[in-house]
Amino acid sequence: MWIFSPQVISLDDILFLTMLMFPESLVLFSFLNCTVIVLHLIAPMSSLVKSCLNVSEHK
């Protein structure tokens, strides 16, 4: 049982619902899923780089 509120629904849930409603969008869904995974991998790295740059600027 899902509670539909903005806090609970994530991007993955929206993609999952889209896949359920439109089975032919499975290819698009897998592509978007790869994009989301890549973004999840890149985001921590970019924030880590930013923090390193901030530390080097303060010296």
Contacts in CASP RR format, 6 or more apart in sequence:
PFRMAT RR
TARGET T0000
AUTHOR 0000-0000-0000
METHOD contacts of the structure
MODEL  1
MWIFSPQVISLDDILFLTMLMFPESLVLFSFLNCTVIVLHLIAPMSSLVK
SCLNVSEHK
2 8 0 8 1.000
2 13 0 8 1.000
11 36 0 8 1.000
12 36 0 8 1.000
15 29 0 8 1.000
15 32 0 8 1.000
15 33 0 8 1.000
15 36 0 8 1.000
18 25 0 8 1.000
18 29 0 8 1.000
19 25 0 8 1.000
19 26 0 8 1.000
19 29 0 8 1.000
END
